[in-house]
Amino acid sequence: MSRIPKLIHQLYFPDESAAPASYRQFRRTVLDHHPDWQHMFWTEATARAMLQEHYPWFLAVYDGYRYRIQRCDAIRYFLLHKYGGFYVDMDIEFIRPLDTLLEDNELIFCNRSFIGNAIMGSEPDHPLWPDVFEAMRQRKDRPSLRLSQLVDWSQVYYVSRSTGSEMLEDCVIRGGYTEKDTVTILPGHVLEADPHHQVDRDKAPLPGFEGMYSLHHKGMRGVPLRLRVVSQVCCSVVRSAESVRGWITSRA
């Protein structure tokens, strides 16, 4: 019997009507490929209400986040702890159902050079999630702006470190979950395939990328060009700043 329930969580803040049309099309592929699964869609209001009912001690941290994306990040971990199932970002498009992945897994993640939080599965009440909650509590404050902490201060890195993939990966590795037989960490193309370079025009996997379930459109469809450019520039700056920080640290 599967330890992960056949339940899929998705969310969009403030609500689904605000999502780009492409996101709603991707969500349709989630529903179409999982007709016998339960689906729970969370808005900004229902997500906070769930947190207030079941995890009121975290509300001060949650409400204090500067960026909406931090609240979107944080709530997904609480949903998986409370209900289990899969969390799936709205920019993920399915090409086949997740059923064959369930088996005896207690946790399922995808690794695209890091353990991401765009799509992940969990049994309810898994002990990883309280570790994640504590990490978010400890990392909630943005560092003061100093040259040696420039990367930590930048928005992109701060979000990743406080609620996003860097924080999650730290908790997974620190808890020893990468060594467990019942924890599966899949190659990036399996759950987050690149829709431009890993599938053909009919969305069939290209050679070397077989076994995929879904494509990750990385949140850029429906986003204004100005914001796309800013996002790409920020990512480039963060990557460059990582090298600078290493150089500064080595001479400190």
Long-range contacts (C-beta under 8 A, 24 or more apart in sequence): 2-102, 2-103, 2-104, 2-105, 3-102, 3-104, 3-105, 3-106, 3-123, 3-182, 4-84, 4-85, 4-86, 4-102, 4-105, 4-106, 4-108, 4-121, 4-122, 4-123, 5-38, 5-83, 5-84, 5-85, 5-123, 5-124, 6-34, 6-36, 6-37, 6-38, 6-85, 6-99, 6-102, 7-37, 7-38, 7-39, 7-40, 7-83, 7-84, 7-85, 7-86, 8-34, 8-37, 8-38, 8-39, 8-40, 8-85, 8-86, 8-87, 8-88, 9-40, 9-41, 9-42, 9-76, 9-79, 9-80, 9-83, 9-85, 9-86, 9-87, 9-88, 10-39, 10-40, 10-41, 10-42, 10-87, 10-88, 10-89, 10-90, 11-41, 11-42, 11-43, 11-47, 11-72, 11-75, 11-76, 11-90, 12-41, 12-43, 12-90, 13-43, 13-44, 13-47, 13-68, 13-71, 13-72, 14-43, 14-44, 14-45, 15-43, 15-44, 15-45, 16-41, 16-43, 19-90, 19-222, 20-221, 20-222, 20-223, 21-222, 22-91, 22-217, 22-221, 22-222, 23-90, 23-91, 23-221, 23-222, 25-93, 26-90, 26-91, 26-92, 26-93, 26-217, 27-90, 29-93, 29-94, 29-95, 30-88, 30-92, 30-94, 32-94, 33-94, 33-95, 33-96, 33-97, 33-98, 34-94, 34-97, 34-98, 34-99, 38-85, 40-79, 40-83, 40-85, 42-75, 42-79, 44-71, 47-71, 47-75, 47-79, 50-75, 50-78, 50-79, 50-82, 51-75, 51-78, 54-78, 54-82, 55-82, 55-133, 58-133, 58-136, 58-137, 61-136, 61-137, 61-140, 64-140, 65-140, 65-162, 65-163, 66-142, 67-155, 67-159, 69-159, 69-163, 69-164, 70-159, 70-162, 70-163, 73-117, 73-159, 73-163, 73-164, 74-136, 74-163, 76-117, 76-120, 77-117, 77-129, 77-132, 77-133, 77-136, 77-168, 78-129, 78-133, 80-120, 80-121, 80-122, 80-124, 80-126, 80-129, 81-122, 81-124, 81-125, 81-126, 81-129, 81-130, 81-133, 82-124, 83-124, 84-122, 84-123, 84-124, 84-125, 84-126, 85-121, 85-122, 86-119, 86-120, 86-121, 87-117, 87-119, 87-120, 87-121, 88-118, 88-119, 88-214, 89-118, 89-119, 89-216, 89-219, 91-118, 91-216, 91-217, 91-218, 91-219, 91-220, 91-221, 92-118, 92-119, 92-191, 92-192, 92-214, 92-215, 92-216, 92-217, 93-195, 93-214, 93-215, 93-217, 94-213, 94-214, 94-215, 95-199, 95-203, 95-212, 95-213, 95-214, 95-215, 96-213, 97-213, 98-213, 101-184, 101-213, 104-182, 105-182, 105-183, 105-184, 106-180, 106-182, 106-183, 107-172, 107-177, 107-180, 107-182, 107-183, 107-184, 108-183, 108-184, 108-185, 108-186, 109-172, 109-183, 109-184, 109-185, 109-186, 110-185, 110-186, 110-187, 110-188, 110-190, 110-191, 110-192, 111-185, 111-186, 111-187, 111-188, 112-188, 112-192, 113-188, 114-165, 114-166, 114-169, 115-165, 115-168, 115-169, 115-172, 115-185, 116-165, 116-168, 116-192, 117-164, 117-165, 117-168, 118-192, 118-216, 119-191, 119-192, 119-214, 119-216, 127-175, 128-171, 128-172, 128-175, 128-177, 131-171, 131-174, 131-175, 132-167, 132-168, 132-171, 135-167, 135-170, 135-171, 136-162, 136-163, 136-167, 139-163, 139-167, 147-248, 148-245, 148-248, 148-249, 148-252, 150-241, 150-244, 150-245, 151-238, 151-241, 151-242, 151-244, 151-245, 154-234, 154-237, 154-238, 154-241, 155-234, 156-234, 156-235, 156-237, 156-238, 157-238, 157-241, 191-216, 192-216
